[in-house]
Amino acid sequence: MDKILIVDDERNVHYSFRRVLGGEYEVLSAFSGSEALRQIRDESLQLVLMDVRMPETDGLDTLQELKRLRPDLPVIMMTAFVSAETAIRATTLDAEDYLVKPFDVDALKRLIALTLQRRGLSAAIADPVPEAFEPGAVPMLGHSKPMQEVYKIIGKTAARDVTVLLTGESGTGKELVAQALHAYSQREKGPFIAINCAAIPDTLLESELFGYERGAFSGATEARPGKFELAHGGTLFLDEIGDMPLLLQSKLLRVLQEREIYRLSAREPRRIDVRIIAATNQEPEGLIRTGRFREDLYYRLNVVRIILPPLRERGDDILLLADHFLNTHRRSENQGPLGFSAEAREQLLTYSWPGNVRELENVIAQAALSARGRQILAEDLTLTEVSLRPLSATSPSEQIQGTTIEELFAQQSGQVFAAAERLLVAKALELTRHVPLRGTRQHAVLA
């Protein structure tokens, strides 16, 4: 019978596990990290389930020491409150998985059975695990299941020096995921360089990426390194790579193959040591079908793919982020509302958020400036009425039947002008990033 060690400081947790697993496994108990480390030396264990928050030594520190002593022993972490840093660090330290309390018993049993099966199959295969390291804090928020999956992939991928492709709608936080991949990698002390391929004219993008020699073109009075050289020893984030011209795509493919670049007008190549993370808000497969993206480059970039969920699929993360953005704005402005009314929270949850986290940040910043009381009310939120209105069961033709053009214009023109005004204000806030308001710096936060 397989032995499972439960590590938790609460006795009722041990009682529950014995009731649930006692018939299938031999369940052992440890009530602290130090006791767990003693037991793994003495017992022939097949699996450890360990709580993250414990007195004295916490679960993550215990995990790191446990993996040093028994790198082959699978560990599943348990927590009542999952954060991005906890989830990513647990996976980076080679935890098999993590569970959020309270557990679904059937899901728990399936995970345990699968973990033990994997251990048996991989017993003869050594997959070297990079040495653990302590990364800096990652500014990401979100406890929803889609974000937990993102954290797991980041944790499993960060320390592996592979190319990553990030996809998802605009505003979902692809650059923050790229920063997390860098922060939790062994390149963390190296530079993180980001470039938006869609924001730079095609004629300038090549020189921005590869640099140039003196005299390469009119006005090139001195040599200048490009982003690849500046990112040497670190990470280069190529945002909106779907908008990169085909000619540059072929040059990027060669860089990925040869690990060297040519400055403009240079005769000799320069060796580079750079990890590439690319991102696009378009479907790569669609770009390939229409001839706008090279299929061979796609396969080079798509070693690991992380799909960022849209905000509308993240449930209560919306309120978590809204509270964060409100608190950030209050700190920067030293004044402002304290929270949201019930109606405002309901609107935040039911709105479709086409601009995702970026749009939410702009909406909260504007609402905090315009609100007059200690709470942000529903009317303070600059949301488009069309998106808030529930879908009608009647067809558009049935809705307008018997209505004149003049009546339709009178009904809709006010809403159209109001929506346009709100979009313009939101765009202005996005372009300025709110910096001119008080000279403060806003920090981007992903779910």
N, C-alpha and C positions, 0 to 999 in steps of 0.2 A: 504494500500500500504506500503510495506517494506521501511524503511528509511536506506539510505547508506550515511555515512560521508566520503567525500574525503578530505584527509589531504595532502596538497602540497603547496609549496611556490610560484609556478608558476601559474598565472591566466589562461593561455591558456590551462593548463591541466584540470582545473575545467570546462572550456567551452567545451572541448572535451568530458568529461564524461557526462555532461548534455545532449549533443547531442546524445550520444550513449545510455545512460541508462534512460534518462528523461521520456520516454514513459512507462517504466515498473516499475520504482522505484522513490521514492522521494529522490532526491539527495541534500545533504547539503554540505556546504563547511567550511573548516578551513584552514588557511594559515600558521599555526605554531603548534608546539607541545603543547604549553601552551593553545592555543585556542581550540585545539582538546580535551584536558583534561577538559576544562570548559564545552564543549558541551556534553560530555558523561555523565556529571552529570545532565544536564538539559533535554536532549532529550531521547526519547524512541527509541534507535537505534537498528538495527538488524545486521549491518555489518560496518566495517571500512576498507577503502583502504588508505594506508599511505605510503608516500615516505620515503626512508631511509635517504637521504641527505637533511637536512633542516638547516637554520640558527638557532642560539641559541641552542635549544635542538634537537638533531637528532632523527630520527625515531625509532631507536632501544631503546634509553633511554626512549622515550615517550611510546613505546610499553610496556616496563617493568612496568612503572607507571600505564599505562592503565589497564594492566592485574591485578595489585594489586587492583585497584578500581572496575573493572568489569571483573572478571576472565571468565565469561560466554560469553563475547562479542567476536565474531570471528573477526580477523584482518588479512587482506592480505597485505603484504608489497610490495612496488614497488621500483625498482631501475634500473638505466641505466647501472650500472656496477656491476655485481655480483662477489664477491670474496668468497673463502671458508669460511673465518671467518664470513663475513656478513650472508651468507646463513645458516651456522650451528647455529650461535647465534640467528638468527631470529626464526628458528625452535625450538631451545632449549627454547626460551622465549615463546613458545606456539603460534607463528603465525600460522594461518591456512595454509598459503602457501605464496609464493612470486612470483612476475611477473617481467620479464625483459623487459624494454622499448626498442623499441616500441612494443605495444601489438598487438596480433591478436584479433580482435573484437569478433569473434565467440568463440574463446577459452576463452576470458575474460567473456563473458556472461555465458558460460557453467560452469566456475569455480564459479561465483557468485551464480548461481542457485543451484549448488551442495552444496556449503557452507551453504546457507540458509536452504536447505533441511536437511543437517546433523544437523544443530542447532535445527531444529524443532524435529528431531527424538531423539536427545540426551538431550533434555531439562530436562527430568526426571531422567537421568542417570548421576551421579557424578563420573567423572574420575579424581582422585586427581592428580594434577600437582606438581612435585617437586619444591621446592623453587629455584628461579633463582639464578645463580651465575655468576661471571665474570671469564671466563677461560683465560689461557694464549694463546699467538698466536700459530696458527697451521701452519706449513710450507707446505701448499698445494696450488698448482696453477692449474687453469683451469676454463674456462668459458663455455665449451661446454655443450650441453644438457645432455649427459650421466653423466658428473661430477656433474651437478646441482642435478640430481637425487640421486647421492651418498651423496652429502652434506645434502640433505633433510633427508635421512635415518639416517645419523649420528646424525643430530639434534634431530630427534624423538626418537632415541634409546639411546643416550649417557647417559642421566640422569636416564634411567630405568635400574636397576641393573640386566640385563639379559645376558645370554650367547649369543655370536655372532659368526657366521661362515663366514669368508671371503674367497671368491673363485675368481679365475681369473688367467690369464697367469703370468708366472714368470716376475718380473720386473715392474708390474703395480702399485706397491706401497701399498701392503697390510699392511706392518708394520706401515706405516705412517697413514693409516686409523685407525689402532689399537691405535696408539698414540693419534689421535684426539678423539676417543671414550673415552679414559682415561682422556684427558685434559678437555673435556667438561662434565665430570661426577662429581659426588660428592665424588669420590675417587681421585680427581686430586692432593691432597696433599700427597697421599700415593704413594708407589713405583710403577713403571712400569717395570716389569721384562720380558725380551724376551728370548726365547730359541728356537733354530732351531733343530727340532727333527731329521732331515735328516743329520745334520752335526756331530752328536755324535754317536759313536758306540753303538749298542744295549746293550752291557754289561755294559756300563757306564751311559746310559740314565736314568735308574731307580734311581741310586744314585744321579744324577744331579737334578732330579725332587723332590725326596722325602727325600734326605739326608740320613745320616747313623750315627750309634752309634759307639763309640770306640770299636775296635776289630771286627767290622762287616766283615772285610776281611783283607787279608794281606796288611799291609801298612796303615790301618786305625788307626793311633795312637791317634786320638782325634775325638770327635763327630763333625759333620758338618751339618748345616741345608741345605735343598734343596731349589729349586726355589719356591716351594709352600709356604714355611715358609718365605722366603725373600720377597715374594709378599703380605704378610699378610696386610690387610687393603687397598690394591691397586689392580692392574691388572696384570694377568699373560698371556702373549701372547705366544701361542704354534704354532710356524710357521712350515709349512710342516708336519702337523699332519697326513697326509695320509701315511707317511713313518714310523709312530710309530708301533712297534711290537704289535701283537695281545694280548700278555700277558699283556703288559703295558696298552693297550686300556681297558682291563677289570678292571685294577686297577684305571685308570682314571675315568671310569664310576662309580666306587664305591665312589671316591672322590666327584664327582658331586652330588651323591645321599646323602652321609652322611656328607659332609663338614668336613671331618677329614682325616688325613694321618698317615701312619706308617713309621717312618724312618727304614732303613735296620737294622735288629736285635733288633728293639725296641719292647717292650712288651705292651706299652701303646700308644694309639693314641694321636694325637695332633690336636686340633680344629684349623681350618683355616677360615679366612674371605677373600676370593679372588674372583674377577670376572675373568672368563675365556673367552678369545677371541682366537679362533683357526683359522688357515688359511691353505689353500692348493692350489697348482696350478694344481691339478688333479681333475677330475670329481668325487665327492664322490659317486654318484650313480654307476658309473663304478667300483669303488673300492669295493663296497658292492657286486655287482654281481660276481666279481672274488674272493670273499672271503678274501680280504685283509683289509677290514674295517668292524667293528661291526655295524650292523644296529641300535641296541639300543643306542650305543654311538652317532651315527649320529643324531638321533632324540633329544638326550640331548643337543648336540652342536648347532643344527640348529633351535634354538628358533627364532633368527633373522638372515637372510642371506643377505650379501651384495656382489654383483657380480661386481668386478672392470672391467671397460671397457678396452680393449686393446688400445694402443696409436693410432693405425691406424684408429680407429673409432672416434677420438676426434678432427678431423679437425684442426682449427687454434691453438688449444692448443699446437700443435707441435712447432709452431714458438714462441709462448709465452714461452714455456719451454726452447727452444733453446736460446732465448735471455737471459733468466734468468741464464742458466748455463754459457753462455759466460761472462756475467757481474760478476758472482761469481768467475770465473777463473781469470778474469782481476784484480779483487780486491785482490785475493790471490797471484797473480804473479806480481802485480804492472806494468803490461805491457801486450800487446796483441792487436789483431784486435778489431775494434770497432763494426763491424756488419757483415752481410752476403750479398753476391751479390745476384742479382735476380735469377741467375741460381742455386745457392746454396740453396736458399729458396724453389725453385721449387723441387729440389731433396729431400729436407727434407720432403716436403709434399707428394711426390709420393712414397717414400720408404715404405716398409711394416712394418718395425720395429718389427722383431720377438722377440727382447729382450726388447721391450717397453721402459719405461722411463729410466731404468737403462742403456740400450744400448745407448739411446740418450745422456745421460750425458757423457758416455765414448767417444762417437764420437765427441762431442763438445770439450771436454777437449783435445783430441788428435789433433783436427783441430786447436785449438787455439795455441797449441805449435808449430805446423808445418807451419802455415800460415806465409808468408813473408811480406805481405802488411797490409793495414789497414782494409781490408775486408777478410773474409773467402770465398774462391772461391769454385766452385763445385769440382775441383780436390783435394781440401784439405780435403774433407769429405771421410772417410774410409767406404764407403758403398759398399755392394756386387753388382757387375754389374748385376748379374742374377736377383736380386730383383728389380733393377731399370728398367730393360728392359721390355717394354710392352709385353703382351702375344701375340704370333704370331697366326695368323689365320690358319696357316698350321700345319699339324701334325708333330711330331718328325721324322717320317719316311720320309716325304716329304722334310724336311729340310736337311737331311743327304744323300738323294738319289744322287748317282753319286759322292760321296766324299769318298776318300780312308781313311783308318785308320790313315795313316801318316799325311794326311792333317788335319783330325779332331784333332789329338794330337797337331799339330803345332798351330792350331787356339785356342784350349782351354787350353793348359798347362799353358800359361802365366797368364791367368785369374784365374786358379785354385790356382797357387802358390801365386798370389797377394792376393786372398781372404783369403787363409790360414794365410798368414803373418798378415793381418789386424785383423783376429779373435784372433790370439795369442797376438797381441799388446793390443787389447781391453780387453782380459782376464787379462793380466798383470795389466792394469790400474784398472780393477775392483777389483782384489785381493789386490792391494796396496792402493786403494782408493785415489791415487795421493799424499798421505801424504809425501813420501820421497822427493818429488820435491823441496819444500821449507820449509818443516816442518809445513805446514799449515793444518788446519782441514777442510775437505769438509762437507757441510751440505746436507743431502738428502732432495730432494724436490719432492713431488708428484704433479702431476697435480692436 
